[in-house]
Structures are given as structure tokens and as C-alpha cells.
Amino acid sequence: MDITLFINNNNVRFIKTDDRREIICYNYFQMDRLTEHCPKGMKNMKRLEIAADIDNLDEVTEFIDEQLEEVGFPMKTIMHIELCVEEIFSNISNYAYENGKGMAEITVEQLSDPERVCIIFSDSGTPFDPLSNPDPDTSNTLKNDKIGGLGIFMVKQQMDGISYSYKNGCNILTIEKLL
């Protein structure tokens, strides 16, 4: 397995090529300047690479829950984050890959100053920016004719930060929650 570090536009990315030569991308951290060390305040980082299959949702949520409990998030916040994780992973599972088969990478970073957790979802599926659509009109949801968009809207409402980028053939969605 090869891992290569790419540095471009103050972005540090790892490109990992697995045995099938499928490219999986990571956009781990933004840096104001390049240094030889992890960004200031990074305490811990754990990764899960898993088939983007809805049947793996329980494994993904268990992985996230373990990290959040370790950090000390209250149970109510963990439940909110878990709901967001379920929405994002199910979107990757259902829509990222045309043939329905592909991989997803979930990275949990514990950061300080301020205390927070970033959860990064990466896939090499069809490019799609879930943040590009306007927020839905929620003033009268019963008459809302348009299907879709409410899940990402809910993620935006629950999290303290959310960002998307598409780099080197990879969708990268990052959510952030303050402790």
C-alpha cells in the first residue's frame, strides 16, 4: 500500500492507493503555513476505511461513538452527531458510486484550542457538493414538493462547521462540533 503526501495551496492531503489501485483521498488539515509537524492543537486522529454500503452503517456509527465518548462529549451531543453521520454515510452509500460499489473513509480528528472534533468523509465517487444547493424553505414543510435537501440542512443546523471540497478525484466533506 502506497501513501503519498501532497502539499498544495496550504492544504495537506494524503493519497492512498490500495491493492486494487483505487485512489482514496484524504484532506486532513488546513495549515496557515507548512511545518514538519501536525497542526497546533491536534490531539488524536483515527480512521476507518469501509465499503460504502448501507449495511456498514452500524460499524460506522460505532466507530464514531467510540471516538466521541473518548473525547467526553455528552450523550445528547453524541446522538446529534450520530444522526448527521448517518445522513452523510447513507448519502455516500446510496449515491456516490454509479455501480453501487466503492469505498468511504471516515476520519475523526480531536483538536484543541478550542476543543472540538472534526469528522471527515472521503470518497472517490461521482463529484457532488451537497452544500451547493440553497437551504430548503422549511416554513411549510407539509407542502414542500421538492424531495431531498432536508438531511444536509439538518446537518448544517446540528454542526458548528461544515465544508466540502473536491480534489484529485475525491469528494471530501468535513463536519465540526465544538465540545
GIDA-V397267 format. One record per residue. RES is the residue in three letters. SS is DSSP state (H for helix, E for strand, C for the rest). Layout:
{{RES	SS} {RES	SS}}
This chain:
{{MET	C} {ASP	E} {ILE	E} {THR	E} {LEU	E} {PHE	E} {ILE	E} {ASN	E} {ASN	C} {ASN	C} {ASN	E} {VAL	E} {ARG	E} {PHE	E} {ILE	E} {LYS	E} {THR	E} {ASP	C} {ASP	C} {ARG	C} {ARG	C} {GLU	C} {ILE	E} {ILE	E} {CYS	E} {TYR	E} {ASN	E} {TYR	E} {PHE	E} {GLN	E} {MET	C} {ASP	C} {ARG	C} {LEU	C} {THR	C} {GLU	C} {HIS	C} {CYS	C} {PRO	C} {LYS	C} {GLY	C} {MET	E} {LYS	E} {ASN	E} {MET	E} {LYS	E} {ARG	E} {LEU	E} {GLU	E} {ILE	E} {ALA	E} {ALA	C} {ASP	C} {ILE	H} {ASP	H} {ASN	H} {LEU	H} {ASP	H} {GLU	H} {VAL	H} {THR	H} {GLU	H} {PHE	H} {ILE	H} {ASP	H} {GLU	H} {GLN	H} {LEU	H} {GLU	H} {GLU	H} {VAL	H} {GLY	C} {PHE	C} {PRO	C} {MET	H} {LYS	H} {THR	H} {ILE	H} {MET	H} {HIS	H} {ILE	H} {GLU	H} {LEU	H} {CYS	H} {VAL	H} {GLU	H} {GLU	H} {ILE	H} {PHE	H} {SER	H} {ASN	H} {ILE	H} {SER	H} {ASN	H} {TYR	H} {ALA	H} {TYR	C} {GLU	C} {ASN	C} {GLY	C} {LYS	C} {GLY	C} {MET	E} {ALA	E} {GLU	E} {ILE	E} {THR	E} {VAL	E} {GLU	E} {GLN	E} {LEU	E} {SER	C} {ASP	C} {PRO	C} {GLU	C} {ARG	E} {VAL	E} {CYS	E} {ILE	E} {ILE	E} {PHE	E} {SER	E} {ASP	E} {SER	C} {GLY	C} {THR	C} {PRO	C} {PHE	C} {ASP	C} {PRO	C} {LEU	C} {SER	C} {ASN	C} {PRO	C} {ASP	C} {PRO	C} {ASP	C} {THR	C} {SER	C} {ASN	C} {THR	H} {LEU	H} {LYS	H} {ASN	C} {ASP	C} {LYS	C} {ILE	C} {GLY	C} {GLY	C} {LEU	H} {GLY	H} {ILE	H} {PHE	H} {MET	H} {VAL	H} {LYS	H} {GLN	H} {GLN	H} {MET	C} {ASP	C} {GLY	E} {ILE	E} {SER	E} {TYR	E} {SER	E} {TYR	E} {LYS	E} {ASN	C} {GLY	C} {CYS	E} {ASN	E} {ILE	E} {LEU	E} {THR	E} {ILE	E} {GLU	E} {LYS	E} {LEU	E} {LEU	C}}
